[in-house]
Amino acid sequence: LAELGVARGDRVGILSQTRPEWGLVDLAVLHLGAVSVGIYPTLLADEVAYLVDHASIEVLFVEDAEQLAKLDAADGLRGRLRQVVVLDGPCEGALSLAAIEARGQAAPDGAGRFEAAWRAVGPDDLATLIYTSGTTGRPKGAMLTHGNLCYVVHAGAEVLPHRPSDVSVAFLPMAHALQRAAFYGALLTGAVGYYAASTQTLMDDIREVEPTVQVSVPRLWEKLHARLEATVGTLPPRRRRIFAWGLAVGREAAPYRKRGVPLPLSLRARYALACRLVHDPLKRRVFGRRIRYLTSGGAPVDPEILEYFYALGLLVLEGWGLTETAAPATLNLPRSFKFGSVGKPLAGTEVRVAEDGELLVRGPGVFRGYYRDPEATEAAFTEDGFFRTGDIGTIDADGFVFVTDRKKNLIVLSNGKNIAPQKIENLLGSIPLVGNALVHGDRRNYLVALLTPDVEEAARWARARGLEASEDPASLAALPEFRAAIDAAVREKNAALPRFEQVKKWVLLGEVWNPEGGELTPTLKLKRRVIEERHRALLDGLYAG
């Protein structure tokens, strides 16, 4: 990088899927004292151009020819960059990663210059710009220092059990704060990281690697839960009864295991048998033989899903944080957790609840501010220096933090009732045949929902009933039997909700939502404004008459 003319403080962009070279480039940038800027590879050409210009990126690493083409699609973008490097090079008009590695190896006194460069970097120096996912508008660049990153990584390593022999699979975007924190944490603890070939092969990759710990986001646990329930439904009656028995015994043992006390004699033998017949085979089939615990961040998980996995011997620990807190600000721990909470604050981090219910955070992990946006920076902090997270929540008597939803997502019905849609969306999303759900109803008389099919599960369901089905979402959504099954499942979920939280009308769309289509963020959260604008007429029609 230095041979390319990159100096302290220069912005270096990385436009790539998660892969080993992403981390290699990022670490080179940080050691040089420059600033890394991750760019999601799912962004369109004009979105890439906005980030390049806003962050003042001078050197850009792109994954391959497909990502390189975005520079040419955005008028004049390549000409505004000092240098472009292709990881899967060579490509015409750009350097290959191998070429700049060769330059570095040939540089005079390379080792000495490297030593001097990284030793000159201090905790207050800017390390990275991590852009928010832009669920409601243009993304903002959170300025994180070396001190922010080091604090979070060290604070997490002090409380989460780790071993040098730990293994994990990286698959979340490295442009996201959570995967970056996990990457740096592995470097600190000596853990071994594998990279998933793709999100489509993730569970196969996990089974092959057999991780000891695994980081993910709620959507993975929600879909895994739905998939397990659907699979159990296809088992022969005897095996279904054995699974249900094993799950029930696990639920009975859960309160004792949470408190860390011995099981009663009457339960001990049954629990050991349940582990041998149900829990252990399931863990081996899904995660391999070595899994100790799993972590989840980015959004709340339905506590019932966490209880379900725990009863089957899989501990999922929720944490909470934002881009602006360099990922985790709170963590549940293997010996100190409450399902439904996101844990307690890291040592040195303060969390309090504002009068309107918003969670506020202050501590060494909190960012410096938004790049080139002083107004947003000023609005983000209280007078005494607490960051306004935008999340609504509570803190219980034991210090555990509970997150309800994003403040901006809260729905206020015309009768004044306040509703957190994420809880209802999680409930609808737990239906095995549903891919995603969006609940709508702000300033309306009642709630409605848009649903999309889980095409893989839906096609399997249809074939098992002798119906002609492909994995085309429009064809699946048009099947009367499939629509009837969805309707019945939604009515069942509705019955578990108070009347004012029930979805009165819903529509099954013949489409899927994903980051490539712009409906989801790279970490699989809903882009509500995008979805609601695309389906404005349909949503309005659900309130007609």
Secondary structure, 3 states (H helix, E strand, C coil): CHHHCCCCCCEEEEECCCCHHHHHHHHHHHHHCCEEEEECCCCCHHHHHHHHHHHCEEEEEECCHHHHHHHHHCCCCHHHCCEEEECCCCECCEEEHHHHHHHHHHCCCHHHHHHHHHHCCCCCCEEEEEECCCCCCCCCEEEEEHHHHHHHHHHHHHHCCCCCCCEEEECCCCCCHHHHHHHHHHHHHCCEEEECCCCCCHHHHHHHHCCCEEEECHHHHHHHHHHHHHHHHCCCHHHHHHHHHHHHHHHHHHHHHHHCCCCCHHHHHHHHHHHHHHHHHHHHHHHCCCCCEEEECCCCCCHHHHHHHHHCCCCEEEEEEEHHHCEEEEECECCECCCCCCCEECCCCEEEECCCCEEEEECCCCCCEECCCHHHHHHCECCCCCEEEEEEEEECCCCCEEEEEEHHHCEECCCCCEECHHHHHHHHHCCCCEEEEEEECCCCCCEEEEEEECHHHHHHHHHHCCCCCCCCHHHHHCCHHHHHHHHHHHHHHHCCCCHHHCEEEEEECCCCCCCCCCCECCCCCECHHHHHHHCHHHHHHCCCC
